[in-house]
Amino acid sequence: MFGEIFALPEGGLPKFIWLSAAFSVFNTVQCMVQPLGMTRRIYSQQPQQVTPLASHLFATWTALSAVLRYKCAFNMDNALLYDITFWSYVIAGTHFMSEILIFKTVKVPGPVLSTFVVAITSVLWMIKDRDIYIH
C-alpha cells in the first residue's frame, strides 16, 4: 500500500529532486529555529547583514522550494510543475552566483558550495531529461 503512494517515477532525477526537497525542509527548520546559525555561515563575508528577519524570509522561500521539489519528484510528467521547479533552481543558482560575484557576501569554498552544486546539477539534469518525463 505505502509502496505505491511513495513510489517515485523511474530514473535518478526524481530521486535527486526528492532528496533536494528533504534537505530544503531541514534548511527551512534550521533558519526558523536558529536564524543566525547556518545562514551567517553561508553569508560569511558579510555576516552582519544576516538578521533573524532575513533568515526567516530565506526559510519561507526554501519552504516553498521544498514543496515544489517534493511535488515535482512525484509528478515528473506535469510540464507546468516541472518547469516551475526548474526555474526555482535557476533562481536559487542565480541568487548564490550574484552573492559570490556581485555582492561578495559568500566565501568560496564554503557552505554555499553544496547549495550551488545542487542548483546547477538540477538545472542541467532537468534540461537533459525533460523529454524523458514531459511528452
N, CA, C and O of each residue as an XYZ file, in Angstrom:
540
protein
N       0.820     -1.198      0.000
C       0.000      0.000      0.000
C       0.868      1.268      0.000
O       0.732      2.112     -0.886
N       1.758      1.400      0.992
C       2.581      2.601      1.068
C       3.614      2.656     -0.052
O       4.046      3.741     -0.441
N       4.014      1.489     -0.575
C       4.961      1.458     -1.679
C       4.442      2.180     -2.894
O       5.206      2.854     -3.586
N       3.149      2.053     -3.174
C       2.553      2.734     -4.319
C       2.414      4.231     -4.068
O       2.594      5.038     -4.980
N       2.097      4.597     -2.837
C       1.912      6.014     -2.502
C       3.235      6.769     -2.579
O       3.282      7.908     -3.045
N       4.316      6.123     -2.117
C       5.606      6.793     -2.046
C       6.545      6.411     -3.188
O       7.749      6.657     -3.112
N       6.006      5.819     -4.230
C       6.842      5.397     -5.364
C       7.175      6.584     -6.262
O       6.290      7.261     -6.786
N       8.451      6.812     -6.421
C       8.907      7.861     -7.326
C       8.963      7.316     -8.745
O       9.134      6.112     -8.938
N       8.822      8.180     -9.733
C       8.982      7.737    -11.122
C      10.382      7.154    -11.342
O      11.291      7.359    -10.537
N      10.529      6.435    -12.432
C      11.813      5.826    -12.797
C      12.872      6.895    -13.017
O      12.572      8.030    -13.387
N      14.115      6.505    -12.779
C      15.240      7.382    -13.066
C      15.822      8.035    -11.827
O      15.210      8.057    -10.758
N      17.008      8.560    -12.001
C      17.704      9.203    -10.895
C      17.225     10.607    -10.594
O      17.294     11.047     -9.447
N      16.737     11.324    -11.603
C      16.335     12.708    -11.405
C      15.225     12.876    -10.365
O      15.352     13.746     -9.504
N      14.142     12.087    -10.398
C      13.114     12.251     -9.360
C      13.665     12.016     -7.947
O      13.264     12.692     -7.000
N      14.567     11.074     -7.819
C      15.166     10.793     -6.513
C      16.047     11.953     -6.059
O      16.048     12.321     -4.884
N      16.793     12.523     -6.997
C      17.651     13.661     -6.685
C      16.805     14.868     -6.259
O      17.139     15.557     -5.295
N      15.721     15.115     -6.978
C      14.841     16.229     -6.642
C      14.183     15.991     -5.285
O      14.063     16.919     -4.485
N      13.753     14.745     -5.019
C      13.145     14.428     -3.723
C      14.148     14.661     -2.594
O      13.792     15.219     -1.556
N      15.399     14.237     -2.791
C      16.433     14.445     -1.783
C      16.681     15.936     -1.568
O      16.878     16.385     -0.439
N      16.670     16.684     -2.645
C      16.816     18.134     -2.552
C      15.672     18.737     -1.731
O      15.889     19.656     -0.942
N      14.460     18.221     -1.918
C      13.306     18.688     -1.128
C      13.509     18.379      0.348
O      13.227     19.219      1.203
N      13.995     17.184      0.652
C      14.224     16.797      2.043
C      15.248     17.720      2.713
O      15.046     18.157      3.846
N      16.342     18.012      2.011
C      17.344     18.922      2.564
C      16.785     20.346      2.708
O      17.165     21.076      3.623
N      15.891     20.727      1.807
C      15.264     22.043      1.904
C      14.401     22.157      3.150
O      14.351     23.214      3.778
N      13.722     21.078      3.509
C      12.924     21.081      4.745
C      13.850     21.270      5.941
O      13.569     22.076      6.828
N      14.949     20.529      5.963
C      15.925     20.677      7.046
C      16.414     22.124      7.133
O      16.476     22.693      8.223
N      16.758     22.716      5.996
C      17.255     24.087      5.975
C      16.191     25.077      6.438
O      16.502     26.046      7.131
N      14.943     24.837      6.059
C      13.845     25.707      6.493
C      13.730     25.711      8.011
O      13.647     26.770      8.632
N      13.725     24.526      8.600
C      13.611     24.408     10.053
C      14.791     25.092     10.724
O      14.616     25.831     11.692
N      15.980     24.849     10.218
C      17.182     25.453     10.784
C      17.116     26.973     10.745
O      17.504     27.630     11.710
N      16.627     27.546      9.638
C      16.535     29.007      9.510
C      15.494     29.601     10.455
O      15.631     30.744     10.889
N      14.467     28.841     10.773
C      13.432     29.324     11.692
C      13.848     29.161     13.154
O      13.627     30.054     13.972
N      14.450     28.017     13.476
C      14.775     27.707     14.868
C      16.041     28.424     15.331
O      16.100     28.939     16.447
N      17.046     28.452     14.465
C      18.320     29.090     14.791
C      18.679     30.051     13.662
O      19.584     29.774     12.875
N      17.972     31.181     13.580
C      18.058     32.034     12.391
C      19.439     32.610     12.083
O      19.708     32.962     10.934
N      20.297     32.712     13.053
C      21.608     33.300     12.765
C      22.699     32.256     12.640
O      23.854     32.607     12.397
N      22.371     30.994     12.797
C      23.369     29.923     12.758
C      23.949     29.693     11.378
O      24.923     30.339     10.991
N      23.352     28.776     10.637
C      23.872     28.392      9.314
C      23.824     29.548      8.322
O      24.702     29.665      7.467
N      22.817     30.396      8.425
C      22.686     31.488      7.457
C      23.894     32.413      7.517
O      24.389     32.852      6.480
N      24.369     32.709      8.716
C      25.578     33.547      8.828
C      26.818     32.818      8.333
O      27.757     33.450      7.851
N      26.829     31.493      8.448
C      27.965     30.728      7.908
C      27.968     30.795      6.387
O      29.032     30.870      5.773
N      26.786     30.769      5.773
C      26.708     30.842      4.314
C      27.158     32.214      3.825
O      27.964     32.323      2.900
N      26.629     33.259      4.457
C      26.959     34.634      4.055
C      28.086     35.169      4.935
O      27.975     36.242      5.528
N      29.174     34.399      5.008
C      30.246     34.657      5.966
C      31.074     35.906      5.669
O      31.766     36.402      6.557
N      31.019     36.420      4.455
C      31.787     37.617      4.120
C      31.102     38.894      4.624
O      31.752     39.929      4.776
N      29.802     38.822      4.880
C      29.039     39.965      5.386
C      28.028     39.476      6.439
O      26.831     39.722      6.287
N      28.478     38.793      7.498
C      27.530     38.198      8.451
C      26.651     39.218      9.169
O      25.564     38.876      9.636
N      27.106     40.456      9.263
C      26.311     41.483      9.924
C      25.029     41.801      9.150
O      24.087     42.358      9.714
N      24.990     41.454      7.871
C      23.790     41.686      7.076
C      22.711     40.629      7.318
O      21.555     40.824      6.944
N      23.086     39.523      7.938
C      22.126     38.451      8.213
C      21.402     38.762      9.520
O      22.005     38.791     10.593
N      20.112     38.990      9.407
C      19.275     39.257     10.571
C      18.289     38.104     10.744
O      18.109     37.302      9.827
N      17.652     38.014     11.906
C      16.608     36.991     12.048
C      15.517     37.130     10.973
O      15.028     36.124     10.458
N      15.138     38.354     10.640
C      14.129     38.560      9.608
C      14.605     38.014      8.259
O      13.855     37.318      7.573
N      15.847     38.327      7.875
C      16.384     37.822      6.610
C      16.402     36.297      6.608
O      16.085     35.674      5.596
N      16.766     35.703      7.720
C      16.799     34.246      7.811
C      15.396     33.656      7.714
O      15.208     32.607      7.096
N      14.411     34.318      8.316
C      13.024     33.842      8.228
C      12.497     33.944      6.796
O      11.777     33.062      6.330
N      12.858     35.020      6.104
C      12.470     35.150      4.690
C      13.126     34.060      3.852
O      12.492     33.482      2.969
N      14.395     33.781      4.131
C      15.106     32.716      3.444
C      14.417     31.377      3.711
O      14.291     30.553      2.805
N      13.975     31.160      4.944
C      13.267     29.925      5.313
C      11.953     29.804      4.551
O      11.582     28.712      4.118
N      11.256     30.906      4.387
C       9.978     30.884      3.675
C      10.185     30.525      2.210
O       9.455     29.696      1.667
N      11.164     31.133      1.574
C      11.494     30.798      0.182
C      11.893     29.330      0.080
O      11.464     28.632     -0.839
N      12.705     28.862      1.010
C      13.173     27.485      0.980
C      12.024     26.507      1.205
O      12.003     25.434      0.603
N      11.073     26.863      2.061
C       9.898     26.008      2.273
C       9.081     25.886      0.991
O       8.630     24.796      0.639
N       8.893     26.999      0.297
C       8.178     26.963     -0.977
C       8.928     26.084     -1.980
O       8.318     25.289     -2.694
N      10.232     26.231     -2.027
C      11.046     25.405     -2.917
C      10.919     23.929     -2.561
O      10.852     23.083     -3.452
N      10.887     23.614     -1.284
C      10.751     22.219     -0.841
C       9.424     21.627     -1.315
O       9.383     20.485     -1.773
N       8.350     22.390     -1.207
C       7.040     21.909     -1.665
C       7.065     21.667     -3.168
O       6.605     20.626     -3.638
N       7.597     22.616     -3.920
C       7.696     22.449     -5.377
C       8.496     21.202     -5.738
O       8.078     20.407     -6.579
N       9.632     21.043     -5.106
C      10.514     19.915     -5.418
C       9.856     18.586     -5.060
O       9.926     17.627     -5.829
N       9.220     18.532     -3.899
C       8.541     17.311     -3.471
C       7.441     16.936     -4.462
O       7.358     15.790     -4.904
N       6.605     17.905     -4.803
C       5.508     17.627     -5.745
C       6.059     17.245     -7.116
O       5.522     16.344     -7.761
N       7.098     17.898     -7.566
C       7.691     17.589     -8.867
C       8.284     16.186     -8.873
O       8.136     15.459     -9.855
N       8.949     15.796     -7.796
C       9.583     14.475     -7.736
C       8.575     13.353     -7.978
O       8.921     12.328     -8.565
N       7.340     13.538     -7.535
C       6.301     12.517     -7.705
C       5.460     12.726     -8.962
O       4.691     11.845     -9.347
N       5.601     13.879     -9.600
C       4.783     14.212    -10.770
C       5.656     14.750    -11.896
O       5.421     15.843    -12.410
N       6.649     13.983    -12.265
C       7.618     14.438    -13.257
C       7.004     14.656    -14.637
O       7.608     15.317    -15.481
N       5.829     14.118    -14.874
C       5.169     14.269    -16.172
C       4.296     15.516    -16.262
O       3.694     15.776    -17.303
N       4.223     16.278    -15.192
C       3.444     17.508    -15.169
C       4.344     18.651    -15.661
O       5.225     19.109    -14.932
N       4.121     19.101    -16.881
C       5.008     20.094    -17.512
C       5.075     21.399    -16.722
O       6.157     21.962    -16.549
N       3.945     21.879    -16.250
C       3.935     23.139    -15.506
C       4.740     23.013    -14.214
O       5.562     23.875    -13.905
N       4.506     21.952    -13.472
C       5.224     21.730    -12.225
C       6.718     21.521    -12.484
O       7.557     22.031    -11.741
N       7.042     20.778    -13.526
C       8.435     20.545    -13.908
C       9.122     21.877    -14.212
O      10.225     22.135    -13.731
N       8.473     22.711    -15.004
C       9.067     23.992    -15.402
C       9.205     24.949    -14.225
O      10.220     25.636    -14.113
N       8.220     25.009    -13.355
C       8.310     25.892    -12.185
C       9.441     25.436    -11.265
O      10.195     26.255    -10.739
N       9.550     24.124    -11.081
C      10.640     23.592    -10.252
C      11.986     23.900    -10.889
O      12.926     24.299    -10.201
N      12.082     23.717    -12.198
C      13.301     24.059    -12.927
C      13.688     25.515    -12.656
O      14.836     25.807    -12.322
N      12.723     26.424    -12.802
C      13.022     27.844    -12.609
C      13.365     28.170    -11.162
O      14.102     29.121    -10.903
N      12.842     27.395    -10.214
C      13.220     27.625     -8.813
C      14.707     27.330     -8.605
O      15.381     28.016     -7.837
N      15.208     26.309     -9.291
C      16.647     26.013     -9.223
C      17.464     27.098     -9.927
O      18.532     27.478     -9.447
N      16.970     27.595    -11.056
C      17.661     28.691    -11.759
C      17.745     29.919    -10.856
O      18.798     30.548    -10.751
N      16.642     30.252    -10.210
C      16.619     31.415     -9.318
C      17.584     31.215     -8.157
O      18.332     32.128     -7.809
N      17.573     30.033     -7.556
C      18.484     29.758     -6.436
C      19.940     29.862     -6.896
O      20.758     30.495     -6.228
N      20.260     29.250     -8.022
C      21.627     29.319     -8.535
C      22.053     30.732     -8.863
O      23.185     31.127     -8.582
N      21.143     31.505     -9.464
C      21.438     32.897     -9.799
C      21.644     33.733     -8.536
O      22.531     34.585     -8.480
N      20.819     33.477     -7.531
C      20.970     34.197     -6.260
C      22.369     33.968     -5.684
O      23.075     34.917     -5.342
N      22.754     32.704     -5.583
C      24.052     32.422     -4.972
C      25.209     32.888     -5.847
O      26.241     33.309     -5.325
N      25.058     32.822     -7.152
C      26.096     33.336     -8.049
C      26.258     34.846     -7.862
O      27.378     35.356     -7.842
N      25.140     35.555     -7.726
C      25.233     37.004     -7.514
C      25.843     37.327     -6.153
O      26.565     38.315     -6.021
N      25.564     36.515     -5.149
C      26.158     36.745     -3.826
C      27.658     36.501     -3.855
O      28.414     37.143     -3.125
N      28.090     35.564     -4.706
C      29.521     35.275     -4.843
C      30.216     36.364     -5.667
O      31.229     36.916     -5.236
N      29.674     36.672     -6.849
C      30.378     37.535     -7.801
C      30.096     39.024     -7.660
O      30.991     39.845     -7.861
N      28.863     39.380     -7.317
C      28.491     40.795     -7.294
C      28.530     41.372     -5.887
O      29.209     42.367     -5.636
N      27.802     40.746     -4.973
C      27.651     41.307     -3.626
C      28.760     40.891     -2.668
O      28.943     41.500     -1.613
N      29.501     39.843     -3.046
C      30.658     39.378     -2.262
C      30.300     39.068     -0.803
O      31.070     39.379      0.105
N      29.141     38.462     -0.582
C      28.730     38.100      0.769
C      29.053     36.649      1.102
O      28.964     36.232      2.257
N      29.431     35.881      0.073
C      29.644     34.444      0.227
C      31.095     34.110     -0.097
O      31.673     34.624     -1.055
N      31.662     33.244      0.720
C      33.040     32.814      0.504
C      33.036     31.451     -0.186
O      32.296     30.541      0.191
N      33.896     31.339     -1.219
C      34.051     30.071     -1.920
C      35.515     29.666     -1.799
O      36.383     30.492     -2.079
N      35.831     28.446     -1.398
C      34.865     27.420     -1.000
C      34.270     27.735      0.359
O      34.860     28.456      1.164
N      33.107     27.188      0.595
C      32.400     27.380      1.845
C      31.091     26.632      1.814
O      30.845     25.852      0.894
N      30.241     26.853      2.805
C      28.974     26.121      2.893
C      28.050     26.325      1.696
O      27.207     25.472      1.420
N      28.193     27.432      0.988
C      27.321     27.701     -0.154
C      27.614     26.770     -1.324
O      26.769     26.597     -2.203
N      28.773     26.184     -1.346
C      29.179     25.356     -2.476
C      28.212     24.196     -2.720
O      27.859     23.921     -3.867
N      27.780     23.516     -1.659
C      26.863     22.384     -1.847
C      25.525     22.852     -2.410
O      24.952     22.189     -3.274
N      25.031     23.974     -1.935
C      23.764     24.512     -2.431
C      23.884     24.900     -3.899
O      22.987     24.626     -4.696
N      24.976     25.527     -4.245
C      25.203     25.941     -5.623
C      25.343     24.722     -6.537
O      24.810     24.716     -7.647
N      26.046     23.704     -6.083
C      26.223     22.480     -6.872
C      24.873     21.799     -7.106
O      24.604     21.326     -8.211
N      24.032     21.746     -6.087
C      22.700     21.144     -6.248
C      21.885     21.937     -7.267
O      21.228     21.347     -8.125
N      21.919     23.251     -7.184
C      21.154     24.082     -8.121
C      21.628     23.860     -9.557
O      20.810     23.638    -10.450
N      22.918     23.917     -9.782
C      23.461     23.756    -11.138
C      23.229     22.340    -11.657
O      22.833     22.159    -12.808
N      23.470     21.344    -10.822
C      23.237     19.954    -11.224
C      21.780     19.751    -11.604
O      21.482     19.107    -12.610
N      20.871     20.296    -10.804
C      19.437     20.152    -11.074
C      19.052     20.810    -12.391
O      18.318     20.226    -13.189
N      19.538     22.010    -12.617
C      19.218     22.722    -13.858
C      19.686     21.910    -15.067
O      18.916     21.683    -16.001
N      20.931     21.479    -15.050
C      21.475     20.732    -16.190
C      20.769     19.392    -16.378
O      20.466     19.001    -17.506
N      20.505     18.687    -15.276
C      19.854     17.387    -15.346
C      18.407     17.525    -15.838
O      17.927     16.705    -16.621
N      17.726     18.567    -15.370
C      16.340     18.775    -15.804
C      16.267     19.145    -17.281
O      15.323     18.752    -17.966
N      17.242     19.888    -17.780
C      17.289     20.187    -19.216
C      17.523     18.890    -19.992
O      16.830     18.607    -20.969
N      18.498     18.116    -19.549
C      18.872     16.874    -20.236
C      17.717     15.867    -20.279
O      17.496     15.226    -21.307
N      16.984     15.725    -19.179
C      15.961     14.673    -19.075
C      14.536     15.156    -19.326
O      13.601     14.369    -19.175
N      14.336     16.398    -19.697
C      12.969     16.915    -19.850
C      12.137     16.061    -20.789
O      10.992     15.741    -20.468
N      12.679     15.682    -21.938
C      11.921     14.903    -22.918
C      11.588     13.491    -22.419
O      10.663     12.861    -22.933
N      12.316     12.999    -21.447
C      12.009     11.683    -20.871
C      10.715     11.739    -20.063
O       9.920     10.799    -20.091
N      10.507     12.829    -19.352
C       9.367     12.930    -18.447
C       8.190     13.696    -19.023
O       7.040     13.392    -18.705
N       8.457     14.685    -19.865
C       7.386     15.518    -20.436
C       7.185     15.099    -21.888
O       8.103     15.189    -22.704
N       5.974     14.640    -22.201
C       5.675     14.148    -23.558
C       4.718     15.070    -24.270
O       4.354     14.816    -25.419
